[in-house]
Amino acid sequence: MSAYLSRFASSFVMPALYSTGPDITLSKLYKLIEESCPQLANSVQIRIKLMAEGELKDMEQFFDDLSDSFSGTEPEVHKTSVVGLFLRHMILAYSKLSFSQVFKLYTALQQYFQNGEKKTVEDADMELASREEGERKMEKEELDVSIREEEVSCSGPLSQKQAEFFLSQQASLLKNDETKALTPASLQKELNNLLKFNPDFAEAHYLSYLNNLRVQDVFSSTHSLLHYFDRLILTGAESKSNGEEGYGRSLRYAALNLAALHCRFGHYQQAELALQEAIRIAQESNDHVCLQHCLSWLYVLGQKRSDSYVLLEHSVKKAVHFGLPYLASLGIQSLVQQRAFAGKTANKLMDALKDSDLLHWKHSLSELIDISIAQKTAIWRLYGRSTMALQQAQMLLSMNSLESVNAGVQQNNTESFAVALCHLAELHAEQGCFAAASEVLKHLKERFPPNSQHAQLWMLCDQKIQFDRAMNDGKYHLADSLVTGITALNSIEGVYRKAVVLQAQNQMSEAHKLLQKLLIHCQRTRHTEMVISVLLSVAELYWRSSSPTIALPVLLQALALSKEYRLQHLASETVLNLAFAQLILGIPEQALSLLHMAIEPILADGAVLDKGRAMFLVAKCQVASAASCEPLKKAEALEAAIENLNEAKNYFAKVDCKEQIRDVVYFQARLYHTLGKTQERNRCAMLFRQLHQDLPFHGVPLINLL
């Protein structure tokens, strides 16, 4: 039995056959054996040295001796035991090796032994030179098992299992926690070293493709992707398991992946050509699964067409028919997104997502659960329900992932979490909680560094929040400098923000030209939300140019679109503009009744700035309506207006909107003067003077009749 155990223990040095991780050093191997079975340590060292310093026949004799362990009336080990199954697996793997592979294994064993002996000699010399330093290094070597050690170095030839472990670990990190993966340059260097010793290693080419996607390198990513599928065909990895069909399978999925790659970089014409090639090969092979994936990408390429929902519905039905829950769920969520932009009611969309969630929980598709919750957050924000959006975002962030990830990595660095955190930052900023929003953005920057693939999400969010704060503070030059960064991340958003800055700087003609071009583009691309925002800005240009009658048809068009697509926050903002237009036209009573329709949803789910504007406008309408009343009723109306102005001022103070605060205190000073409250009037007048010295006056006269 001792002879068998020595053979069994020494078999740990055969990583190319059966190891589940990277090779441990020879000294660690000896230490593990000595700790678990001290009486065999010497036999193991002799056996390893005999094979490594001997000839190839010594290693062959070792495997012959292993086979003898099962023979005889009383074998050393039973075939069905755990150890027996392990040995049989090892013997079978060795027997399947060709002569060149056996020689390669023997060479790797010799190299492994020589490196271990060299390391032992170096450690001994170091211990003689400095015993204390040697002890510290040994403790660190034994106790500090860092990720770098486990990742293995690709500076020399690796066993198959070592390379597979390295690639699988890095791929998992890229998917779930990119910050813990090697940097793009370091990972590419390791992959190049690995491919230098094994250029036909297909999986290494695919990881190189993923790594190049991180840095948006279209040429290198395409090159690596094509090499991956070429190696699959050359090595025959596909054909061994699929017969002659393997080659065709590689070709059609190569074309499909190439289409996805071009689509990601915005090369839609090249993507369509590659997709047509994938469809042709898949139809020839009668591969319904590949055709389903092609159908999904056809929708992605043609989703701007009006009839694209028919294609998507057909894709979902086919995915369910062929038992593809992942693809079916993605189709349902895409369909929900399309219906949300088409103005369908929230209850129908949530019912559809509920059916999708059943698929997720049934098949443990944790990634799609995260995507579903992130999409619910976005839908509630689209409909102007900030409370529900906040609830969904917090639910996603507090969820525990169902999928176990290697190396202690939590599955919380995906795009879904980035989207949810960006929504949280914007929701806090809208409520004036800029410190909380900054903390969220700081966490986003740590979790998604600038070189990561989802960093653009928080970059755009950060730029938009900074822009809004600069506009509220009256620092238009600072807001103008932020437009360039926003445009680089989102061209449509950047053009709109540029027009807003021009409008605030009283450059009306330039702002109008820019808004008209943007309106035509958004109507052509069916960007309804931006169309409504542009219409509101155009209407504001008209009434700021003393043409409120021209603004009314534009506002009614914006209100109709908001109601049709159920965009509550934009509908409420449109009603505020309509009420202000009516106030300017001299019909404050109708403006006040119109405000009663919009004030409730604004106070419930609106941004703090919108709440302040609404209360400010209510106060102005109250004052204008009371102009012809008897003195007692007029005084009561003015007192009520002052209370509303105080509430509006508190809202504006939360978002540091100094221009609006200046207008409010100006209005309050005039009301206090009318009521004969001199002390309060002087206090408001002094505050107005301080703000007016800091801020230029760009606004429309508040009201001429008190």
N, C-alpha and C positions, 0 to 999 in steps of 0.2 A: 504493500500500500504506500510505503514511503517513496518508492520509486515512481509510482504514479503521481503522487502529490508533487514531487519535484518537477515532473513533466508538466503537470497542470499549472503550477505556479509560474514556471518559466514561459508558459504559453502567453503570458501577459505582454510579452515583447513582440507579439505579432499584430500590431495595430491595423495592418492593411487587411486583415481577415475579418476581424469581428469587433474592434473597439467601438464604443459609442461616443467617444469624445477624442480630444487630442491626446497624443502620447504624453505620458508622464516621464520625467527624467529617470535614468537608470538608478541613481541614488535613492530617489523616492520609491521606486519599485522594490529595491532591497529593504528599505525601511518598513514599507507596508507588510512585506512578507515576514520580516523579523518580528514585527509587533503581533501579527496574527498567528504565526506558526514558527517560533524561533528554531525548532529542531530541523527545519527544512531550509533555512536561509543559506547555509553553506552549500547544500546540494544544488540549489537553484543557481547560485553564482558559478559553480563548476559547470553546470549544464549550459548556461548561456555562454560562458567563455569557451567551452568546447566547440559549440556550434559556430561562434563568431570568428574564432581563430583557426578553425579547422577548414574543411572543404564543404562543398555543396552536399556531398553524400551524408555528412553528419546531420544536416538539417532534414534530409530525406529519411534518415534512420530514426530521427525523433518522431516523425509522423507515423512511421511503421510501428514504433513502440506504442504509440497511442492506440493504434488499431488492435494491438494485442491485449489491451486492457479489457476488451469485451469478450475475449475467448476463454475457454476452459469451463470446467463444471462450476467453479466458484470464481466468477470474474471479479476483478478489482472494482468495477463500477457497473451498475445496471443500466441497460440501454434507455429505459424510460425515466430514470431519475433526472433531477435537474442538472447534475454534473454530466450525466451521460448524454442528455440532449445537447448540452453545450459542446461536449467533445465531438459528437457526431456532426454537429453543424460546422465546427472548425475543420474536421477531416474532409467533409464534403466540399467546403469552399476551397481547400487546398487541392483536392483532386481535380477540380474544374479548371485550375490554372494551366495555361500553356507553359511550354518550356521557358520562353522569354519572360513570362510573368513570374515564374518560380525563381529565375535568376535575379530578376528585379527585387523580389522579396528578400532573397539572400543578401543582395548588396545593401538593401535598406537595413537589414539586421546588423550587418557589419558596421555600417555607418553609425547606427544607433549605439552599438557597444563602444565604438571608438570615441564618440562624443561623450558618453558617460564616463569612460575611463579618464579622458582628458579633463573633464570637469572635476573628477575626484582628485586628480593630481593637483590641479589649480587650487582647489579648496584646501588641500593639505598644506601646500606652500603658504597660502594666505593665513592659515591657522598658526603656523610656526612664526610668521612675521608679526602677527597681532592676534592673540587668542581672543581678546575681548571683542575686537571687531568681527572676528570670524563667528563668534557666538551670536552676535547681533544679526549678522547676515543669514545665519542658519535659521534663527527664529523667524526672521522675515520671510525666508523661503518656505518655511513650513506652515506659517500661520496666515500669511497675507497672500491668498490666492486671488490675484487681481484679474480683472477681465482681460487685460492685455496678455497675461500668461495663457489664459484659456482660449484666447482668440488664435493663438499660435502665430508664429512669424512665417511669412511667406518668402523669406530670403533664401531658402533652400528647397530641395525637393520634399514634398509632403506625401504622406500616404493618402489613399482615396478617402478614408474616413476623416482624416484631419481636414482635408480640403472641404469635404461636404459639411463638416461641423462649422468651419469658418464661414462658408457661404450661407448656410441656413441661419446662423446667428445674425449675420449682418443684414440679411434680407428681412428677418423678423424685426430687427431694430429699425430698419428703414420704414417698415410699415407701421409700427406701433409707437416708437419713441426715437425719432430721428436724431435727437440731441445726444443720445448715448452711442450712436453708431460712429464709426470712424468718419473724419471729415472727408469731403469729396476727393481732395487731392491725395490724402493718405490711403483711402480705400482703393483709388484707382492705381496707386503705386503698388499696393499689395496684390491687386488683381493682375497687373502686368507681370509681376514676378512669378505669380502662380502660373500664368499662361506661358511664360517663358519655358517652364519645365513640362507643361502639358498643354500645348496649344489647341488640342481638340476637346478640351473640357467645356462642354456646352453651357453648363450652369454658370461658370465663371463669366462667360460672355453675356448671359442674361443679367447677372448682377451688375456687370459693367453698364448695361443698358439702363437699369434702374438708377444707377449712380449718376449717369450723364443726364438723366431727366431732372435730377435735383438742381442742376446748374443750368438747365434750359439749353443744353448743347445739342442742337438738332442733328448736326452732322455725325458726331460721335455716337449718339444714341441710336441713330439709324444704322450706322456701321455695326455696332455691337449686336443689335437685334437681328440683322441679316446673318451675321456670323453664328449666332446661337442656333438658328434653324438650319444653317448649312452644316454645322457640326452634328446636329441630330440625325441628319440624313447620312453624313459620311461615316459616323460611328455605327449606324444601324440600330441605334437605341430604340427607335420607334418600330422598325420593321420586325425586331425580335419578338415583340409582344403583340404585334398587330398583323403580322404577315406582310403581304405585299401592300396592304392598305396603309402601312406606316408611313411610307414616303409621301403619299398623297395627303395624309393627315398633316404632316409637317408643312407642306406647301400651302394648304388652304389656311391653316392657322397663322402661318407666317404672313400671308397677305392680310388677314384680319387684324393682326397686331400692328402691321405697318399702317393700315387705315386708321387705327386708333391713335397711333403716334402722330400722324399728320394732322388728325383732327385736334389733338391737344395743342399743337403749335399753330393752329389756324389755317393750315394748308388744305382747305376743303376740296379743291379740285383734285389734288393728288390723293386725298383720302377717298374720294368717290371712285377714282380709277382702281385703287387697291381693293376697295370693297367689292366692286364688280368682279374683279379677278377671283376673290375669295368665294363669292356666290357661285361663279361658274364652276370652280373646282369642287365645291361642296355639293352642287347639284349632280355633277358627274359621279360623285362617290355616294350620293344619297345619304349625306350626313345631315340629319335634321337638327342636331344640336348646334353644329356650326352655322347652319342656316338661321337658327333662332338668334344667335349672337349677331349675325349679319343684319337681321331684321331690326334688332335693337339699335344698331349703329346707323341704319338707314333713317330711323326716326331722328336720331341726334343730328344727322346732316340736314334733314329736311324739316326740322321742327318749327321753322318760321312760316311754313306753308299752312294755309287754313285747314287743309284736310289731313294734317299730320296725326290728329288724334285717332283717326280711323286705323292708321298703320300701327299706332301704339296699342289700341285695344286688341287688334289682331295678334300682336306680339305677346300680350299678356295671356290671351287664351291659348296660344300655341305653347307657351312656356309651361303653363299648368298642365296641358295635355301630355307633354314629354317629361314631366316630373323635374322641372328646373326651378325650384323654389326661389333661389337667389335671383335669377333673371326675372321671374314673375314679380317678385317684390319690388325690384328696381323699376319695372314697368309700371306697377301700380303707383309708386311714388312719383314717377315722372308724369303720369296721367293726372294725379292730384295737383301737382305743380302747375300743369297746363290749365286745368280747370280753375285753379285759384286766380290765375292771370285773366281767365275768361269771365270772372265775376260770379262764379257759382257760390252758393251759400256755404257757410262754414260747417253747418251740421252734416251736410252731405260729404264734404271733404274729410271730416273727422271720422265719419262712418267708414269711408274707404280706407283710411289709414288704420282704423281698428282691424279691418280684415287683413291688412298687410301685417300688422303686429302679430296676429294669430300665427301667420306663417313663420315669423321670426322666432317666436317662443317655441313653436313646435319643432323647428329644425335647429334651434340654438344659434341663430344667425345674429350674434351680438353686434357685429359691425352695422348691420342694417337696422337694429333697434336704435342705435345711436343716431343714425341718419334720419330715421323716422321722427325722433323727438326733436332733432335740430330743425327738421322741416316744419314741424308743428309750431316751433318758436317763430320761424320766419313767416308762416301763414298768419299767425295772430298779430304780428307786427304789421304785416301788409294790410290787414283789416283794421288796424288802429287800436287793437286791444292790448295795451301795454302790460296790464296786470297778468293776463293769461300768458303772454309771451315770457314775462319774467318767471312765472311759475314753471313753464316747460324748460327754460334754460337751466334753472336751478335743479330741476329733476334730473336732467342729463348729467350735470356736474356731480351730483351726489350718487349716481348709479355706480354699482360695482360691475366691472366687465365680466361677462360669462366666459370669455375665451382666456385660457391660461396662456401666458406669454413667458418665454424663456428668459433667463437672466434677471428675474425679478422685475421685469418691465410691466408697467400697467398700460392697458390699452386706452390711454387718455391723451394721446398726442396725435389724434386723427383730425381730419378736416372738420368732422362734426363738432368736436370740442372747440376747435378754433372759431367756428361760426357762432356757437353758443356764447363763448366768452366775448366775442365782438358785439353780439346783441346786448349782453349785460353791460358792457362799457358804454354803449350808446344810450341804453335805457337810463343808466345812472346819470349820464351827462345831461340828458333831457330833463331830468328832475333836479338839476343843479348840484348833484353830488359829484363834483369834479375830482375831489380827493379819492373817492371810491373808484371812479372811472380810471384815474391814473394808476391805482393799485392793480386793477384788472389788466390794464395795458402793460404794466411792468411785468406781471406774471406771464402775459402772452409773449412778451419779448424774450423772457427766459425759457419758456417752453418751446417757442418756435423762433429760433434765431434767424437773423436776416437772410442767411444762405439756405434756409429750409424751404420746402416746396409750398407751405401754407403761410409763409410770412407776409405775402401780399395782402392777405385778409386784414390783419391787424395794422399793417402800414396804412391802408386806405382808411380804416376806422380812425386811427390816430390823427391823420391829416384832416379828416372831416370834423372831428371834435375841435381840433385847434382852430380850424377855419371859423366854425360857429362862435367860438369864444372870442376870436379877434373881431368878428362882425358885431357881436353884442357889445364889445368894449369900445367900438368906434375906431379901431385900429385897422383901417382899410388897407393901408400899405402893407401891413403884416399879412392880412388875408390874401392880398394880391400875390405875395411871394409864395403862399402855400398852394396857389392854383396850379403851378407847374408840376408839383409833386402829385397832386390829385389827378391831373390830366395824364401823367405817365402811367398811373395805375388804372384809371377808368376815364377814357376820353370823353364820354358823354357827360359824366358827372363834372369833369373839369371845365367843359365849355359852359355848362349851366352856372357853375360857381363864378366863372369869369364874368358872365353877364350880371350876376347879382352884385359883384363888386363895382362894375361900371355903373350900374343903376344907383348904388349907394353914393357914388362919387358924382352924381348928377350928369353923367355922360350918357344922356338918354338915347341919342341917335345910334351910337355905337352899340349900346345894350340892345336896342330894338332889332338891329340888323342881325346880331348874334342869336337872339332868341328866335327870330323868324327862321333862320337856317336850321337851328336845333329842332324847332317844331316840325318842320318838313321831314327831317331825318327820323325823328321819333315816331311820327305818324306812319312812315313807310316801314319801319321795323316793328311797329306795334308795341312800343314801349309806353303803355298807357299811363303808368304812374308819372313818368317824366313829362308826358304830354300835358297832364293836368298841372304839374308844377310850373311848366313854361307858360301855360295860359294864365295862371295866377300872376306870374311876373309881368306878363304883357299887360294885363288889366291894371296892375299897380302903376306901370309906366303911364297909362292913359290918365288915371285919376290924379297922379302926381303932376301931370301936364295940364291939369284943370280941364280934363275931358271925361268926366264920369259917365256921361251918356254913352260914349263909345265903349267904355269898359263893361257896361251891363251885358251886352250879348256875349262877350268873351267869358264873363263870369258864369252866365247861364249855361254855356257850352261846357265849361269845366264842372259845374254842378251836375249836369246830366251824365257826364262820363263817370264822375265819382259815385253817383247813385247806381249807375248801371253795373259798375265793377265792384261795388260795395266797399269802397275805400273810405272808411269812416273819418279818418284823420284829415284827409284831403277835402272831404265833403264839409266838415266842420270849418276848416280854414276858408273854404269858398264862401260859406254862409257869412263868416265874419267880414270878408271883403264886400259881399253884396250889401250887408247892413251898413258898412261904412260908406259905400257909394250912395245908398239911400239917404244917409245922414247928410252927405255933401249936397245932395239934390234938394234938401229941405223937407224931407218927410221922415222925421225922427220917430214918430209913433210906429210906422210900419217897420222901421229898422229895429226898434225895441222888441216888437212881436216876433220878428225874424230871429233875433238873438235868443229868445226863449227856446227856440227849437234846437239850437246848437250848443247852448251853455252846459247842458247836463253831460253829454259825452265828452266835452272838452275838459270839464272839471274832473270827470271820472278817469279818463285814460289819456288825456292830452299832455303835451309837454308843458313845463312850467312857463315857458315863454308864451305859449298859446293861451294859457290860463290868464296870464297878466294882460295880454292884448284883449282878451274877451271882457275882463272886468273893467279895463280902461274904456273900452267902447261902450259898455253898458252905462258907465258913469256919464260919458259924453251924451249919450242918447237921453238919459234921464234929465240932464241939464237943458238940452235943447227942447225936450217935450214940455218942460215946466216954464219955458220962457213967457208964455201967454197966460199962465195961471195967476190966481190971486196971491198976494204976498205970503199968506200963511202956508198955503200948499207949496208955493215955490220954495220957501225956506225949508220945508220938510224934504222936498225933492233934492235940494242942494246938500242937506245933511246926509241923506242916503247916498248921494253921489260921492261925498267925501269918504264915507266908509268904504265904498267900493274902490275908490282910488288908493286908500291905504292898503287894501288887500292886493290890488294890482302892483303897488310899489314893493310889497313884500315878495311877490313872485319875481319881479324884475331883479330884485336884489340877490335872489338865489342864483341867478345866472349872470350876474355882473353886467347887466344891460344898462349902461349908464345913460345912453341916449333916451331910452324910454323912461328912466327914472327922472331925468331932466324935464321931459314933457309932462310927467305926472305932477311934479312939484310946481311947475309953472301953472298948470290947471288948478291945483289946490290953492295956490296963492290968490288966483283970481276969484275963486269961490269964497275963500275966507274974506277977501275984500268986500265982496257983495254982501256977505252976512255980517260985516262990521267987526270981525274978529281980527283986530290989528296985530296982536302978538303972534298968533298962529300964521298970519299972512307974512309977517316979517321973517319968521323962521323959514318958511318955505321959499321966500324970495332970496334969502341969503344962500340957501342950499342950491337954488337954481343958478345963482350967479357963479358959485364955485364950479358947478358942473359945466356951465356954458363957457367958462374960460378954458376948460380942458377940451371941450368937444366943439367942433364946428356945427353949424345948424344946417341940416340938409332936408329936414322933413317938411311936410305939408302943414300949413296953419291948422291948428287943432280945431278950433271952432270960433266963429266970429260973433255969435250971439250967446249971451249969458242970461 
